[in-house]
Amino acid sequence: MSERLEDIAAAMVTPGQGILAADESSGTIKKRFDTIGLESTADSRRDYREMMFRAEDAMKNCISGVILYDETLRQKAADGTPLAEIIKAAGAVPGIKVDAGAKPMAGFDGETITEGLDGLRERLAEYHGLGARFAKWRGVISISKDLPSWGAVKQNAQALARYAALCQEAGIVPIVEPEVLMDGQPGDHTIDRCYEVTNWVLKTVFDELYDARVSLEGMILKPNMIIDGKNARKASREEVAEKTVRCLKATVPAAVPGIAFLSGGQSDEEATAHLSIMNANFDLPWALTFSYGRALQAAALKTWGGKKDNVAAAQRAFTHRARMNSLAATGEWKKELEAA
């Protein structure tokens, strides 16, 4: 595969394919495993992820890239094959989450700043050696009638830009992820408030990327959809799709090869439906696809339940969700296909 950033980015947004976010931190995966009564160990985490990476139909036809956690990028499958090699063999690009998480921002009550820039250049060089060809950094933006503050928006945008520049220097495509929280506190904002905040955040992020000399052709944007807060859901699927596309067209340069949405608190089917409506009804300058974690994995995790005997059934559940989202990425998803 070509090592040019533009080619890697283009491969990550191959038509009808999207990105699997399998980069849950040890804390997050423990919470997920708690729901199925499974102890989170290095082996159980590996078995769970290997089960998905070996779901051949899904990986070959629906998944273009996989975001990994540091531990996973270094792990080998039960038969000794590095997990990154299994991903590559399926034709997908292995990637790595490089941020150190959102931490409370000093002096800004209720807001966070993402840490992890210290030593990032050296870590990226190591990750490149381990086979990662893209990375992810998530900036988290709180939303309410008073938040976010300009300071939080500005500093998260600057951190995203510095991260992106370091990635490109290392031959790694940055996924730039500014997430305006749908399910943050109090979660009662309207869809119009989400539009206003996301528009402001994305404009600021692209100003900072420009100032940091980041090549837009060699990056992927991972934004939230324009959606009302989790405790105030009223907007129709069509309204979410229309406002999301309108906001992106107003803020994201056409030079960006692709936009891969996060699911951010939406149900599996909702996230799929919104994406499909956007692709079916609008003329878009960039590829519009998915970069889902929970929305791709929830059904598979439940089906698997940590048991070897359930691996094939869990792979079918994962493949079904991957296929539904693959259809959404080309605007061809329909509700009746869910039942299949």
C-alpha positions in Angstrom: 0.0 0.0 0.0 1.2 3.5 -0.8 2.7 5.4 2.2 1.5 8.8 0.9 -0.8 10.4 3.5 -3.3 11.3 0.8 -3.5 7.7 -0.3 -3.9 6.3 3.2 -6.6 8.9 4.0 -8.4 8.0 0.7 -8.3 4.3 1.6 -9.8 5.0 5.0 -12.9 6.5 3.3 -13.2 3.9 0.6 -16.9 4.1 -0.6 -19.2 1.9 1.5 -16.6 1.3 4.2 -16.0 2.9 7.6 -13.8 2.8 10.6 -14.2 0.5 13.6 -13.3 2.3 16.9 -11.9 -0.5 19.0 -9.8 1.8 21.1 -11.6 1.6 24.4 -9.3 2.4 27.3 -8.8 -0.3 30.0 -11.4 1.5 32.2 -14.0 1.7 29.4 -13.7 -1.9 28.3 -14.0 -3.0 31.9 -17.4 -1.2 32.1 -18.5 -2.9 28.8 -17.3 -6.3 30.1 -19.1 -5.7 33.4 -22.4 -5.7 31.5 -21.8 -9.3 30.4 -20.2 -10.4 33.7 -16.8 -10.9 32.2 -13.5 -10.1 34.0 -11.4 -7.7 32.0 -7.9 -9.3 31.5 -5.3 -8.9 28.8 -6.5 -12.2 27.3 -10.2 -11.5 27.5 -9.7 -8.1 25.8 -7.6 -9.8 23.1 -10.1 -12.5 22.5 -12.9 -10.0 22.2 -11.1 -7.9 19.7 -9.7 -10.9 17.8 -13.2 -12.2 17.4 -14.1 -9.0 15.5 -10.9 -8.7 13.5 -11.4 -12.3 12.2 -15.0 -11.6 11.1 -13.8 -11.9 7.5 -16.9 -10.7 5.6 -17.2 -7.5 7.8 -13.6 -6.7 7.8 -13.0 -7.2 4.0 -16.2 -5.5 2.8 -17.3 -3.0 5.4 -14.3 -1.9 7.5 -11.5 0.3 6.1 -9.6 1.0 9.3 -9.5 0.0 12.9 -8.6 2.4 15.8 -6.6 0.4 18.4 -5.6 1.1 22.0 -1.9 1.0 22.8 -2.2 -2.5 24.4 -4.1 -3.9 21.4 -1.5 -2.7 18.8 1.1 -4.6 20.7 -1.0 -7.8 21.2 -0.8 -11.1 19.3 -3.7 -13.3 18.5 -4.1 -16.7 20.2 -2.1 -18.2 17.3 0.7 -15.7 17.6 -0.2 -13.4 14.7 0.0 -9.7 15.7 -3.5 -8.3 15.7 -2.3 -5.4 13.4 -1.3 -8.0 10.8 -4.8 -9.6 10.9 -6.3 -6.2 10.3 -3.9 -5.5 7.4 -4.5 -9.0 5.9 -8.3 -8.1 5.7 -7.4 -5.0 3.7 -8.0 -2.5 6.5 -5.6 0.1 7.9 -4.5 -0.2 11.5 -4.6 3.0 13.6 -3.9 4.1 17.1 -5.5 6.3 19.7 -2.8 8.6 21.0 -4.5 11.0 23.4 -4.2 10.6 27.1 -7.9 11.4 27.7 -9.9 14.5 28.6 -9.0 16.0 31.9 -10.7 18.8 33.9 -9.4 22.1 32.5 -7.8 24.3 35.2 -9.9 27.5 35.7 -12.7 26.3 33.5 -15.5 24.7 35.6 -17.3 21.8 33.8 -14.9 21.8 30.8 -12.0 19.6 29.8 -8.8 19.7 27.9 -7.3 16.6 26.2 -3.8 15.7 27.4 -1.0 13.7 25.7 1.1 16.1 23.6 4.2 15.5 25.7 6.4 12.8 24.2 3.9 12.4 21.3 6.6 12.7 18.5 8.5 9.7 20.0 5.4 7.7 20.5 4.2 8.2 16.9 7.6 7.0 15.6 7.2 3.8 17.7 3.5 3.3 16.6 4.6 3.8 12.9 7.1 1.0 13.5 4.3 -1.2 15.0 2.3 -0.8 11.8 -0.1 2.1 12.7 -0.8 4.4 9.7 -3.4 6.7 11.2 -4.0 8.1 14.7 -6.9 9.5 16.7 -7.2 12.4 19.2 -10.5 13.4 20.7 -11.2 16.9 22.0 -14.3 17.0 24.2 -16.5 20.1 24.1 -19.2 20.5 26.8 -22.4 22.1 25.7 -25.2 23.9 27.6 -26.7 27.3 27.5 -23.5 28.8 29.0 -20.8 26.4 27.7 -18.5 26.0 25.9 -16.3 28.9 26.8 -14.0 30.5 24.1 -11.0 29.4 26.2 -12.0 25.7 26.1 -12.8 25.7 22.3 -9.6 27.5 21.5 -7.3 25.3 23.6 -8.8 22.1 22.4 -8.6 23.2 18.8 -4.9 24.1 19.3 -4.1 20.7 20.8 -5.9 19.0 17.9 -3.8 21.0 15.4 -0.5 20.3 17.2 -1.3 16.6 17.3 -2.3 16.6 13.6 1.0 18.3 12.6 3.1 15.8 14.6 1.2 12.8 13.0 1.8 14.0 9.5 5.5 14.5 10.2 5.6 10.9 11.3 3.8 9.6 8.2 0.6 9.0 10.0 -2.9 10.3 9.0 -4.5 12.2 11.9 -8.2 11.7 12.6 -9.2 15.0 14.1 -12.1 14.5 16.5 -13.7 17.5 18.1 -16.8 16.1 19.9 -19.5 18.4 21.0 -21.2 16.1 23.6 -24.7 15.0 22.9 -24.9 13.1 26.2 -23.0 15.6 28.5 -24.6 17.5 31.4 -27.4 18.6 31.5 -28.1 17.3 28.0 -31.2 19.5 27.5 -29.8 21.7 24.6 -31.8 22.1 21.4 -30.6 21.0 18.0 -30.1 24.7 17.1 -27.8 25.2 20.0 -25.8 22.1 18.9 -25.6 23.6 15.4 -24.3 27.0 16.7 -21.7 25.4 19.0 -20.5 22.8 16.4 -20.2 25.5 13.7 -18.1 27.6 16.0 -15.9 24.6 17.1 -15.3 23.4 13.5 -14.4 26.9 12.2 -11.9 27.3 15.1 -10.4 23.8 14.5 -9.8 24.5 10.8 -8.3 27.9 11.6 -5.9 26.2 13.9 -5.1 23.4 11.4 -4.3 26.0 8.8 -2.0 27.9 11.2 -0.3 24.6 12.1 0.4 23.9 8.4 -1.6 20.6 8.5 -2.2 19.2 5.0 -6.0 18.9 4.8 -5.7 16.2 2.0 -3.9 13.9 4.5 -6.4 14.0 7.4 -9.9 12.8 8.3 -12.4 14.7 10.4 -14.4 12.8 13.0 -17.2 15.2 14.2 -20.5 14.8 16.1 -23.7 15.0 14.2 -26.0 18.0 14.8 -28.4 16.6 17.2 -30.4 17.7 20.3 -29.2 16.8 23.8 -30.0 13.3 25.1 -32.6 14.6 27.5 -34.3 16.8 24.9 -34.7 14.6 21.9 -37.3 16.0 19.5 -35.6 16.4 16.1 -36.6 14.1 13.3 -34.0 12.0 11.5 -34.4 14.2 8.4 -33.7 17.4 10.5 -30.6 15.9 12.0 -29.3 14.9 8.6 -30.1 18.3 7.0 -28.6 20.4 9.8 -25.5 18.2 10.0 -24.8 18.5 6.3 -25.5 22.3 6.3 -23.1 22.8 9.2 -20.3 20.7 7.6 -20.7 22.5 4.3 -20.3 25.8 6.1 -17.1 24.8 7.9 -15.2 21.9 6.4 -13.0 22.6 3.3 -13.6 20.4 0.3 -9.9 19.4 0.4 -10.6 17.1 3.3 -11.0 13.6 1.8 -13.6 12.3 4.3 -15.6 12.8 7.3 -16.2 9.8 9.6 -18.9 10.4 12.2 -18.8 9.3 15.8 -22.1 7.8 17.1 -21.8 9.8 20.4 -24.7 8.4 22.5 -27.1 7.6 19.6 -28.7 4.2 19.4 -27.2 1.8 16.8 -30.1 2.2 14.4 -30.3 6.0 14.8 -26.6 6.5 14.0 -27.0 4.3 10.9 -30.3 6.0 9.7 -28.9 9.5 10.0 -25.8 8.7 8.0 -27.8 7.0 5.3 -30.2 10.0 4.9 -27.2 12.3 4.5 -25.6 10.1 1.8 -28.9 9.5 -0.1 -30.2 13.1 -0.2 -27.3 15.5 -0.4 -24.6 16.3 -2.9 -21.4 16.2 -0.8 -17.8 17.4 -1.5 -16.2 14.7 0.8 -16.9 11.1 1.6 -19.3 10.8 4.5 -18.9 7.6 6.5 -18.8 6.1 10.0 -16.3 5.7 12.8 -18.4 3.9 15.4 -17.4 2.0 18.5 -20.4 1.1 20.6 -22.8 1.4 17.6 -20.8 -1.4 15.8 -20.0 -3.5 18.8 -22.8 -3.5 21.3 -24.8 -6.4 19.7 -21.7 -8.5 19.2 -20.5 -8.0 22.8 -23.8 -9.1 24.2 -24.0 -12.1 21.8 -20.4 -13.2 22.6 -20.8 -12.9 26.4 -17.1 -14.0 26.8 -17.8 -17.6 25.6 -15.9 -19.4 22.9 -19.0 -21.2 21.7 -20.6 -17.9 20.9 -17.8 -16.5 18.7 -19.5 -17.4 15.4 -22.8 -15.9 16.5 -21.1 -12.7 17.8 -19.2 -12.4 14.5 -22.6 -12.6 12.6 -24.0 -9.8 14.9 -20.9 -7.6 14.3 -21.1 -8.3 10.5 -24.8 -7.4 10.5 -24.1 -4.0 12.1 -21.1 -3.4 9.8 -23.2 -4.2 6.8 -26.0 -1.9 7.8 -23.5 1.0 8.3 -21.8 0.1 5.0 -25.2 0.6 3.3 -25.6 3.8 5.2 -22.3 5.0 3.9 -23.7 4.8 0.3 -27.2 6.0 1.2 -28.8 2.6 0.7 -29.8 1.6 4.2 -33.5 0.8 4.9 -35.2 0.0 8.2 -36.6 -3.3 6.9 -33.0 -4.5 6.3 -32.4 -4.4 10.1 -34.7 -7.4 10.7 -32.6 -9.6 8.4 
